[in-house]
Amino acid sequence: MNLSLRLAEVSRLFPHQEALVYNQRRLSYHQFNQQVNCLANGLQKLGIQPGDRVIIALDNCPEFLTSFYALLRIQGIAVPVNPLFTVNEIRFIVQDAKPRLVITKPELISIFTELESSEEITHGIIVTRSTHKENGYFSYDRILNTGKYSAFFDPGHYPDEVAEILYTFSAAGSYRGIMLTNNNLYSNALAIVETCQINPQDRALLVAPAYHIAAQTCLINASIIAGATIVIHEGWKGAEPLLNTIQEERITFFFGSPTMYALITKHPEIYHFNTSSWRLALSGAASLSKEVYHHFQNIFGFPIIEGYGLTETSPVICSNPLDRPKAGSVGIAIHGTEVKIFDPEDQELPCGQIGEIVTRGPYVMKGYYNHEEETSWVMRSGWFHTGDLGYLDDDGYVYIVDRKKELIIRGGLNVHPHEIEEILSDHPLIFDAAVIGVPDSVMGEEIMAFIVLRNGNNAISPDELKNYCQGKIAPFKIPRYIRFVDHLPKTPSGKILKHELRSMLDKT
């Protein structure tokens, strides 16, 4: 079984069940599956073949889900991209993935037409919310309609073929494509269905970004496997629209970042909403504070179920059981996977001792695209090395202690300091720059930059530096805090001592 075959099966089992709800649009599973078939046929008529990579740069919308499943159906490879990315960020992904085609929204046409002229986007650009072909791009609706009049035959299972490539910024200072297979995606979503007891009566609210593997697996794919309904929000618009939707659509199931839960619990009129239908709240992407955990449970009467994983693991490897969650823990290894704690020599450590979290099982990626050596390193000894530090308790629950990587997780979105440091260092008045994450009660972490100016120059302000970053990196990566310093603490070899930067903050 794979996701495409399961969607077809659900459309036969529950043809009239609501599949997608978006604004005033409501699609049954039969209608959704038909749209997937039509788009799959339309993409084939454009020349998309098995193994071809196609960028999807869309906000949360039915077109994202239809495009994703249509590509699975024709054995294409989906490459979801954050639509907030700038042309500089997208350029590397285009250069590495060499997509045949792009599916995007009107607001991003200028970015992709610029890249199309210099890169290998050979089969064009499909644009949603457009009625005809103009200026060299195709209308999404027109491609959908061209596929209406052909029968579609699903090619089969192909469990080990790559279905998706997701790009993340690596410690090496560039983007890495993470290859996930059909079996990775299906088996991990199925484990979520079983762990969380999701069923056709559930109504899931999609707010977390669909281009992120956590939202795909924990909400989109899990709901489709179970035959549940997905109510789509374009993104986070605040706690009140979310609570209104829970009330009006009788939502039972939500996946969100700790930041979302913190903002929900702080809504001043939280008790005015009827949220009695809500039974399941999943959290991931960042650490959930005990304060938010207990506050949420006191308000709603059930706990947030926290889990843990990485894009490389499709992503979930640990989750708290529904009937026995532990606050502060990310839970136990989910069905089908193994999780252990290793020391620096890759020897297993006993319960209670801190080491690197490692895992193996059907959810681990096929590898990094075009980076076999890096793949071999993270998969050494037959275990995927997460780069995160933690320990197991006597009951097998995993606790995250720290990240070996310098990754910042802001509001559930990953930010790598090196990427921001490179942008800042290109400024003619900046001699040196270092970026760290600092605790924040709402976002989990905020971004702080330490700046050394050339020749003691003080002719630039923090706001001017933030404006300088606009258009070079996505808005969520721009530092909130900027501090000017005389020097950065470094080792004799020149490596910045970021723990000393944090110590500087503790002393102020």
Secondary structure, 3 states (H helix, E strand, C coil): CCHHHHHHHHHHHCCCCEEEEECCEEEEHHHHHHHHHHHHHHHHHCCCCCCCEEEEECCCCHHHHHHHHHHHHCCCEEEECCCCCCHHHHHHHHHHHCCCEEEECHHHHHHHHHHHHHCCCCCCEEECCCCCCECCEEEHHHHHHHCCCCCCCCCCCCCCCEEEEEEEECCCCCEEEEEEEHHHHHHHHHHHHHHHCCCCCCEEEECCCCCCHHHHHHHHHHHHHHCCEEEECCCCCCHHHHHHHHHHCCCCEEEECHHHHHHHHCCCCHHHCCCCCCCEEEECCCCCCHHHHHHHHHHHCCCEEEEEECHHHCCEEEECCCCCCCCCCCEEECCCCEEEEECCCCCECCCCCCEEEEEECCCCCCEECCCHHHHHHHCHHHCEEEEEEEEECCCCCEEEEEECCCCEEECCEEECHHHHHHHHHCCCCEEEEEEEEEEECCCEEEEEEEEEEHHHCCCCCHHHHHHHHECCECHHHCCCEEEECCCCCECCCCCECHHHHHHHHHCC
